[in-house]
Amino acid sequence: MGKPLHSVRLPPPSADAFVALDGAPGSTPVAGQPASPPAVKLVSRRKTVARADGRVLRKQTVYLEAELARRLAVYCAANGMDISEAVARAVDKLMEG
C-alpha cells in the first residue's frame, strides 16, 4: 500500500496563546509580546455613520408594513434618493405639525 491520503497535523507551539485571544479577559499575553490595548474604546452604544456627502447619521431600525416598505423603496428609486433621506424628511414633516 502507498502513503495514507490524510494525516493528522499538530498545531504550532503558539496555538494555545492564539486561541486564548491575546488581551481577552482571563488570557495571558503571548510570550515576548506586550499585551496590546483595545483598538477602539467603546464610549457609547449609539452608532453613527459619516456619509460621503458629509452627513453624520445615527443608525435607527424602523419596522414598516411590507406594502409600505415596497412603496417607499419604489418612491426612493424613482426620485433618486436613499431611504434614509426619505424617512428623515417624513419624520421632520411629522414633527413640525
Secondary structure as UniProt FT lines:
FT   TURN            13..14
FT   HELIX           15..19
FT   TURN            22..23
FT   TURN            25..26
FT   TURN            31..32
FT   STRAND          48..50
FT   TURN            52..53
FT   STRAND          56..58
FT   HELIX           66..79
FT   HELIX           83..96
//
